[in-house]
């Protein structure tokens, strides 16, 4: 996103506002810390005092995940700092917000303020949050169904295949665009609980025209129940090597036309009113 904003600033284009949730002051202090990896622990050295995460993640994969998480915090802080330096307004979007009085078709469905505060309550321990992110991001994905031939929807709903979703993913913004009565739903990594936290979610999410499948079609972010409610006519997902096949299969079983985009495809077009 930062490069996109820089591009428009360079072109002297007007950016009305940017929608994102600002990091807390605690997070802003974290991103100023330097990182030192050792074989049995991850040390995060802040400017004023030493903050040590005692780590039982001794494998290289877990340390890589930890590094990516810290780097993402750095990137978020860099993004917010740049936006502020250019005096571009930042809007923290929550359920019910509209893009503008002239664009009432664009509405935020989630998260609500209450659900966001539930995910990130005041006093949350930063160490615990980062540890959770590392643990969940580095856990292995299960691709089998114990050799038993069952439907994609049954595989999707198998509890043994699901794991907890991080708070960061759960707080992803959910935006709906209504075009002549057709609803197009977009989100980054919202999960099952995120969708169900939407007020009147069964009504608002029903019979979509288009769905941007969350989190590279991870099995942890959709359920057969939600797909049965959404029943999107069209759906799209990026990052083919990360896709859980049963998510795509269950959507197709409900009549959705699913497009799988590789990471090089930046544009996707759909026609309304076919």
N, C-alpha and C positions, 0 to 999 in steps of 0.2 A: 504493500500500500504506500509506503514511503516514497518509492521511486515514481509511482503514479502521481502522487501529490507534487513532487519536485518537478515532474514533467509539465504539469499544468501551471505551476508557479513560473517556470522558465518561459512558458508561452504567454505569460501575463494574463492567463485566463482567470476568471472570477470563480472562487470556490466558496459557495455560500456557507457551508458548515460540514464538519466531519462527524459521523456518528461512531462513537466508541465509548467503552467504559474505562475511565481513567484509573491507573494504578493508584493504590493507597500510598500514603507517605512512607509506610513501612516497606512497601515494594520499591519505592523510589530510592530508599537508602540501600536496599539490597543490590540494585543494579550498578551501584558505584563500587562494588566490592570486586577484588581480583580473585581468581580461582586457581587453586593449586591442587592437582590430583595426586594422590598416593595410592599404593596398592590396597590398603585396607580402610581408607577413609577419604572423605571429600572435605577439604578445608575451604571455607569461604572467609576471606580476610577483609573485613570492612575497614573503612577509613579510620574510625575511632576506636573500635574494640573488636576483639577476635570472636567470630561466630563459627562454631565447629558443628558440622553435621556428622555425628557418629554413624558410620554407614556399614550395614551388613550387605551392601551391594558390592561385592568384591570383583564380580566379572566385568569384562571390558564393555559388554553391551549395556549394563546398568550405568557404568560411568559415562558412556556416550550419551545415554538418555539424560543423565543429570546435566551434562554440559549443554545439551540442546535446550533444556528447560531454562537454565540460567541465561543462555544466549537469547532466548525468546523474550525474557524479561528486559534484557538490554535493548533489544529491537523495539519493544513497546515503549520504553522510556525515550529512546531516540526519536521515535515517531511523534510522541506527545510533545517533546521539547521542540522539534522542528515546527510542528503545527502552531504551537504557542509563539514561536519566534516570528512567524509570518502573520500573526494576529488573525488567524482563521478560527472562527468559533467552533468549539467542540460541544456536541450534544450527547449526553448520556441517555440512550434510548431505553424506554421501558414500555410495558404493555399499555396500549391505548394511544401512544404517541402517533401523530400523523406527520408526514413529511412537510406539508405546508397547507394553509387554507385552500390553495389552488390545486393541490395534489392529494385530495382526500382518499384517492384510490390506494395510496401507499400507507399501510398501517403496521405498527409493531404489534405482534401477537405475544411476544415474550422476550426476555423474562419479565415478570412483574417485579416491582420493588420488593415485595414480601419474599418472593422466591429467591431473588438475588441475595437478599440479606440472610436468608436461610442457608444458602451455599457459603456465603462469606460473612459470618457473624462478627460483630465487633469483638476484639480480643482474640481472634483466631491466631493460633501460633504458627508463625511463618515456617518454622522448621517442619512442623507436621504437614503443612500444605505441600511443601516441596517434596518431602519424603513420599507422600501419597502420589504425587505426579510421577515421580521416578518409578515407584513400584508398579503402578498401573500401566505406564507407557512401555515398560520393558518386559512385561509378562508375555508369555508365548500365546500365539493364536492357535486355536484348535480347529482343524479343518475336516475332521472325520466325524462320522456318526456311528462309531463302533461297528462299522461294517454292515449295518442294517439299512436296507433300502427303504427310505421313507421320503415323503415329499419335502420340497424346499421349505415350505411354511412350517412343517413339523420340526425340521432341523432348526429353523430360526427360533422357534419357541422352546427349544430344549434348554432348560435352566442350566445344565451342565456346561453349556457353551458360552454362557454370558458371564461377564465380569463387571465390576463397578466402573462407572465412568467418572473421570476427574471433575472436580468442581469447576475448573476453567472451561471444560467442554460443556458442562451442564448449563453454564451461564451464557452460552452463545445466543446472539440476537436472532430472533425469528421474525422475518418480515413477510407480509403478504401484500401482493399487488393485485388489485381487482381491475380487470380490463373487460368492460362490457359484460359484467356478470361472471366472468371466468376468473378463478383464483389461482395465482401463481405463488408458490411458497418457497422461500429461500432461507437457508440457515447454513452456518458453518459446521458445528459439531454438536448441536442440540441432541439430547437423548430422549429416551422414552419418558422419563420423569419430567423433563423440560416441556415436552408436548402436552403431557397430562396436567401440568400446572397452569396451562392456559385456561382462562375462564371460559366455560362452555366449549371446551376443546372438541367435543364430539360434533357440535354444530359448525364451529369455525373451520375445522379441518376436513370436513366431509366433501367428497367428490371434487377433488382438486383438478384443475386443468393441467398444471405442471408442478412437479416437485423436484427441487434440487436435493438429491439424496444426501443426508448428512454423513459427515465423517468417512468419506470414501466407501460408503455402503458397509459400514461395520455392523455386525450382528448386534452389537451392544446399544445401537442407537435407534433401531426400529423393531417393532414386533408385528406379528400377524394381525393382532387386534387393531393397531394403528393403521396398517396398510389397508385393512378392510374398511376403515373409516375414510381414509384419504382417497383411495382408488384413483390415483392420478392418471389422466389420459396419457400424459407424457412425463418422463422422468429422465434425469441426467446425472451422471456421476463421473468424477475424475479420479485419476490415480489407479489405473487398472491392476497393478500388481498388488495392491492392498485390499482389493474388493473381496468381500465374503459372498461367494456365489449364491448362497441361499437367499440373501436379501434381494438380489436381482431376480432370481428365480421366483420368489414369492410375489414380487411386484408384477412380473409377467403373468403369473398364474391368476392375478386379479385383473388382467386385461391391460396393464400398462405397457406402453411402448418405451423401452429403456435404451438410452444412448450411453455408451461407455466412451469417455474421452480420455486420451492420454495427456500427459502433462504438457505436451507441446501445443495443445489446442487451447487457445485463449478465448476464442469466440464460439458462442453457441446461439443459434437462432431458432425461434419457434414461431409458427404462424397461428394467429388467433382467429377463430371463427371459420375453421375449415368446414 
